[in-house]
């Protein structure tokens, strides 16, 4: 990491404009739909490894067509390949495999709740990489976020079934990947290339990675059987991925990774609402209490500090 990169990242953390706020809410809905589409696909028999491959491949095709039409093919320098594979692994391949694997084992709303921890984790990483200064109010926000996490994991009555604990813990690896990705995109983003090009390159790298994973596991699927809900969910995930990854790059470019992290609370509320509406999910008082604590932590880590900038 160079001082120039760190300075550029800090400069990007500015007050957001109206466009960034609009992107924030659209991206929140798009990322919540990821959890819903995962659930629909796996509930209807789509194997999770090919499912992640196809949504990566479809999103890649859409973005590359848009990139060539609007500007040009994504740049292919070493700096660009680095961001493609780093962001592709941290923001798609690893978390999407995890989410697809646990989609039928953990309620959608609880998976969404885990995403609320991303802002806290981003700030902790920002301190580690000296991209932000220590502030007591933000540190207190981190403690509240951890308390909320413990309310999900420790009480036996917090989850619908105690056996879900291991799957929930695995699901929490995905938010950690997202937090690492937000920092890496801010630090490693090359100067050349717009958000469509960079998102297309990321999706290409993720597609290659998932093709390798399918080859190693020998798990192949190509829309066999009668075209049903699982197939439609896979097609919808292709378009949704293209939209969400473009917006991720665009939002981080416009407002920086800390403001970007606010999207995870929007995802949480939307995912919990969709889970209740579409899948008749019900949550314990422990989960709602955790949501309140994690929400308070987000306010302290983000909004209060932003007002001081």
Secondary structure per residue as TSV (DSSP state, phi and psi in degrees):
chain	resnum	aa	ss	phi	psi
A	1	X	-	360.0	129.6
A	2	X	-	-101.4	160.6
A	3	X	H	-63.8	-33.3
A	4	X	H	-63.2	-43.5
A	5	X	H	-63.3	-43.7
A	6	X	H	-63.4	-41.1
A	7	X	H	-64.9	-39.5
A	8	X	H	-65.3	-38.8
A	9	X	H	-65.1	-43.3
A	10	X	H	-63.8	-38.4
A	11	X	H	-63.8	-29.3
A	12	X	H	-74.4	-17.5
A	13	X	-	-83.2	67.4
A	14	X	-	-110.4	174.9
A	15	X	-	-63.5	131.6
A	16	X	-	-74.8	152.6
A	17	X	-	-97.7	-175.8
A	18	X	H	-62.6	-38.6
A	19	X	H	-63.2	-41.2
A	20	X	H	-65.2	-37.9
A	21	X	H	-66.8	-40.7
A	22	X	H	-63.0	-45.8
A	23	X	H	-58.8	-39.9
A	24	X	H	-55.9	-47.1
A	25	X	H	-74.0	-37.6
A	26	X	H	-64.6	-41.9
A	27	X	H	-64.6	-38.9
A	28	X	H	-59.8	-43.6
A	29	X	H	-64.7	-43.0
A	30	X	H	-61.4	-43.7
A	31	X	H	-71.2	-31.6
A	32	X	H	-66.3	-36.6
A	33	X	H	-63.9	-27.0
A	34	X	H	-56.2	-46.9
A	35	X	H	-65.9	-38.6
A	36	X	H	-67.3	-46.8
A	37	X	H	-64.5	-36.7
A	38	X	H	-57.2	-46.8
A	39	X	H	-62.8	-45.8
A	40	X	H	-62.8	-43.9
A	41	X	H	-64.3	-49.6
A	42	X	H	-69.5	-35.7
A	43	X	H	-64.0	-23.0
A	44	X	T	-105.5	21.9
A	45	X	T	87.3	8.9
A	46	X	-	-78.2	121.3
A	47	X	-	-63.4	138.2
A	48	X	H	-69.8	-33.0
A	49	X	H	-69.1	-51.5
A	50	X	H	-61.4	-31.8
A	51	X	H	-61.0	-44.7
A	52	X	H	-66.1	-38.3
A	53	X	H	-60.4	-48.7
A	54	X	H	-67.0	-38.0
A	55	X	H	-69.8	-30.0
A	56	X	H	-69.5	-46.9
A	57	X	H	-62.5	-46.6
A	58	X	H	-63.6	-43.3
A	59	X	H	-63.4	-37.4
A	60	X	H	-61.6	-46.5
A	61	X	H	-61.4	-45.7
A	62	X	H	-60.0	-47.4
A	63	X	H	-69.3	-38.5
A	64	X	H	-66.7	-38.3
A	65	X	H	-62.8	-44.2
A	66	X	H	-64.2	-40.3
A	67	X	H	-63.0	-46.5
A	68	X	H	-66.2	-37.4
A	69	X	H	-70.2	-42.9
A	70	X	H	-87.4	-32.0
A	71	X	S	-144.1	-87.6
A	72	X	-	-162.2	176.3
A	73	X	S	-62.8	146.5
A	74	X	-	-53.6	139.2
A	75	X	-	-59.6	149.2
A	76	X	-	-123.5	29.2
A	77	X	S	-72.6	167.6
A	78	X	H	-58.9	-40.7
A	79	X	H	-61.1	-35.9
A	80	X	H	-74.6	-43.9
A	81	X	H	-58.3	-36.3
A	82	X	H	-62.4	-47.7
A	83	X	H	-69.3	-34.2
A	84	X	H	-59.8	-49.6
A	85	X	H	-77.7	-35.0
A	86	X	H	-64.7	-52.2
A	87	X	H	-68.9	-35.3
A	88	X	H	-62.9	-38.8
A	89	X	I	-72.8	-47.1
A	90	X	I	-78.7	-28.6
A	91	X	I	-106.1	-8.9
A	92	X	I	-136.1	-67.1
A	93	X	I	-55.8	-56.1
A	94	X	H	-69.1	-55.6
A	95	X	H	-64.8	-35.2
A	96	X	H	-69.8	-36.4
A	97	X	H	-62.3	-42.8
A	98	X	H	-64.3	-49.1
A	99	X	H	-62.9	-41.3
A	100	X	H	-67.0	-35.5
A	101	X	H	-68.2	-39.6
A	102	X	H	-96.8	3.5
A	103	X	T	-57.3	-38.4
A	104	X	T	-95.4	9.3
A	105	X	T	-114.4	-19.6
A	106	X	S	-132.6	136.7
A	107	X	-	-56.3	143.1
A	108	X	H	-55.9	-40.9
A	109	X	H	-63.2	-36.4
A	110	X	H	-71.4	-38.1
A	111	X	H	-61.7	-40.2
A	112	X	H	-65.3	-35.3
A	113	X	H	-61.6	-37.6
A	114	X	H	-60.8	-30.2
A	115	X	H	-67.6	-20.0
A	116	X	T	-65.4	-18.8
A	117	X	T	-79.4	-9.6
A	118	X	H	-60.1	-45.4
A	119	X	H	-58.4	-41.7
A	120	X	H	-62.6	-43.1
A	121	X	H	-67.3	-38.5
A	122	X	H	-61.3	-43.6
A	123	X	H	-65.5	-40.6
A	124	X	H	-60.8	-41.9
A	125	X	H	-68.5	-36.2
A	126	X	H	-62.0	-36.4
A	127	X	H	-66.7	-42.2
A	128	X	H	-61.0	-39.6
A	129	X	T	-91.8	8.6
A	130	X	T	57.4	38.8
A	131	X	S	-96.9	-7.0
A	132	X	S	-151.7	160.9
A	133	X	-	-96.2	157.2
A	134	X	-	-72.7	131.6
A	135	X	-	-134.2	131.2
A	136	X	H	-60.7	-36.1
A	137	X	H	-68.0	-35.4
A	138	X	H	-71.3	-37.0
A	139	X	H	-62.3	-40.7
A	140	X	H	-63.4	-35.5
A	141	X	H	-62.2	-39.2
A	142	X	H	-61.3	-42.6
A	143	X	H	-63.4	-39.3
A	144	X	H	-64.7	-40.1
A	145	X	H	-62.5	-41.1
A	146	X	H	-65.5	-38.0
A	147	X	H	-62.7	-40.9
A	148	X	H	-62.6	-40.1
A	149	X	H	-62.2	-41.7
A	150	X	H	-64.6	-33.0
A	151	X	H	-65.4	-25.9
A	152	X	H	-79.6	-41.1
A	153	X	H	-89.0	-33.4
A	154	X	T	-88.1	-51.9
A	155	X	-	-63.8	135.0
A	156	X	T	-65.6	-26.4
A	157	X	T	-88.9	0.5
A	158	X	S	-73.7	-35.3
A	159	X	S	-100.8	153.8
A	160	X	S	-57.1	-34.8
A	161	X	S	-139.2	131.7
A	162	X	G	-56.9	-27.8
A	163	X	G	-67.0	-13.8
A	164	X	G	-73.6	-13.3
A	165	X	H	-54.5	-46.5
A	166	X	H	-63.1	-38.8
A	167	X	H	-69.2	-37.4
A	168	X	H	-63.9	-43.3
A	169	X	H	-61.1	-41.1
A	170	X	H	-63.3	-40.7
A	171	X	H	-61.7	-25.8
A	172	X	H	-74.0	-13.2
A	173	X	H	-66.5	-31.9
A	174	X	H	-62.8	-47.1
A	175	X	H	-59.2	-34.8
A	176	X	H	-62.6	-41.0
A	177	X	H	-63.1	-41.5
A	178	X	H	-63.0	-39.8
A	179	X	H	-65.0	-44.6
A	180	X	H	-61.1	-38.8
A	181	X	H	-64.8	-41.3
A	182	X	H	-59.9	-40.8
A	183	X	H	-68.7	-44.1
A	184	X	H	-64.5	-40.5
A	185	X	H	-63.6	-40.4
A	186	X	H	-66.6	-35.2
A	187	X	H	-87.9	-34.1
A	188	X	H	-102.0	-8.6
A	189	X	-	-56.3	119.7
A	190	X	-	-67.6	155.9
A	191	X	S	-69.8	-28.0
A	192	X	S	-93.1	140.0
A	193	X	-	111.2	132.7
A	194	X	-	-88.9	-179.6
A	195	X	H	-67.2	-33.4
A	196	X	H	-65.3	-44.3
A	197	X	H	-63.2	-46.1
A	198	X	H	-67.0	-39.4
A	199	X	H	-65.8	-38.9
A	200	X	H	-63.8	-42.0
A	201	X	H	-63.7	-40.2
A	202	X	H	-60.4	-46.7
A	203	X	H	-65.8	-33.4
A	204	X	H	-64.7	-45.1
A	205	X	H	-61.8	-41.0
A	206	X	H	-66.2	-36.7
A	207	X	H	-64.1	-44.2
A	208	X	H	-61.8	-43.1
A	209	X	H	-62.0	-44.7
A	210	X	H	-69.9	-31.3
A	211	X	H	-63.2	-40.2
A	212	X	H	-65.3	-40.7
A	213	X	H	-63.2	-41.7
A	214	X	H	-63.9	-38.7
A	215	X	H	-65.4	-42.1
A	216	X	H	-67.2	-42.3
A	217	X	H	-84.5	-11.7
A	218	X	T	56.1	38.0
A	219	X	-	-111.7	105.6
A	220	X	-	-118.0	146.0
A	221	X	-	-158.3	133.4
A	222	X	S	-138.4	59.3
A	223	X	S	61.4	36.2
A	224	X	-	-67.7	158.9
A	225	X	S	84.7	-179.1
A	226	X	S	-66.2	135.8
A	227	X	-	-69.4	109.9
A	228	X	-	-128.1	-157.2
A	229	X	H	-61.4	-38.6
A	230	X	H	-64.6	-39.0
A	231	X	H	-66.7	-43.8
A	232	X	H	-64.0	-37.8
A	233	X	H	-62.7	-37.1
A	234	X	H	-66.2	-43.2
A	235	X	H	-63.9	-43.5
A	236	X	H	-63.4	-35.8
A	237	X	H	-65.4	-31.8
A	238	X	H	-59.9	-52.6
A	239	X	H	-66.4	-40.0
A	240	X	H	-64.6	-38.1
A	241	X	H	-63.8	-44.1
A	242	X	H	-57.7	-44.2
A	243	X	H	-65.8	-49.3
A	244	X	H	-65.6	-40.3
A	245	X	H	-74.7	-31.0
A	246	X	H	-62.7	-46.1
A	247	X	H	-66.3	-33.0
A	248	X	H	-60.7	-50.4
A	249	X	H	-62.1	-42.4
A	250	X	H	-67.2	-40.2
A	251	X	H	-69.9	-42.1
A	252	X	H	-64.6	-37.2
A	253	X	H	-64.5	-40.3
A	254	X	H	-77.9	-37.5
A	255	X	H	-132.6	-3.4
A	256	X	H	88.3	165.2
A	257	X	H	-70.1	-29.3
A	258	X	H	-69.2	-46.7
A	259	X	H	-63.9	-39.7
A	260	X	H	-55.4	-36.0
A	261	X	T	-63.6	-21.1
A	262	X	T	-60.6	-25.9
A	263	X	H	-59.3	-27.3
A	264	X	H	-67.8	-29.6
A	265	X	H	-73.0	-35.8
A	266	X	H	-63.4	-41.3
A	267	X	H	-60.3	-43.9
A	268	X	H	-59.2	-51.9
A	269	X	H	-62.7	-41.8
A	270	X	H	-66.9	-43.6
A	271	X	H	-64.6	-40.8
A	272	X	H	-65.7	-41.0
A	273	X	H	-64.1	-44.2
A	274	X	H	-66.2	-36.8
A	275	X	H	-63.2	-41.3
A	276	X	H	-67.6	-41.6
A	277	X	H	-73.1	-47.3
A	278	X	H	-89.6	-34.2
A	279	X	H	-116.6	8.5
A	280	X	-	55.1	38.0
A	281	X	-	-74.8	143.8
A	282	X	-	-127.6	138.1
A	283	X	-	-116.6	148.9
A	284	X	-	-75.7	168.1
A	285	X	H	-62.4	-30.4
A	286	X	H	-60.6	-42.3
A	287	X	H	-66.3	-42.6
A	288	X	H	-66.3	-38.2
A	289	X	H	-64.0	-39.7
A	290	X	H	-62.4	-39.3
A	291	X	H	-61.4	-41.2
A	292	X	H	-64.2	-46.0
A	293	X	H	-64.2	-43.8
A	294	X	H	-68.3	-35.3
A	295	X	H	-63.7	-41.4
A	296	X	H	-64.0	-37.3
A	297	X	H	-64.9	-37.2
A	298	X	H	-64.4	-40.5
A	299	X	I	-61.4	-44.3
A	300	X	I	-70.0	-38.7
A	301	X	I	-75.6	-30.1
A	302	X	I	-114.6	-68.8
A	303	X	I	-64.7	-45.0
A	304	X	H	-62.1	-42.9
A	305	X	H	-68.2	-35.2
A	306	X	H	-63.5	-32.8
A	307	X	T	-68.4	-17.5
A	308	X	T	-92.8	-5.0
A	309	X	-	-76.1	360.0
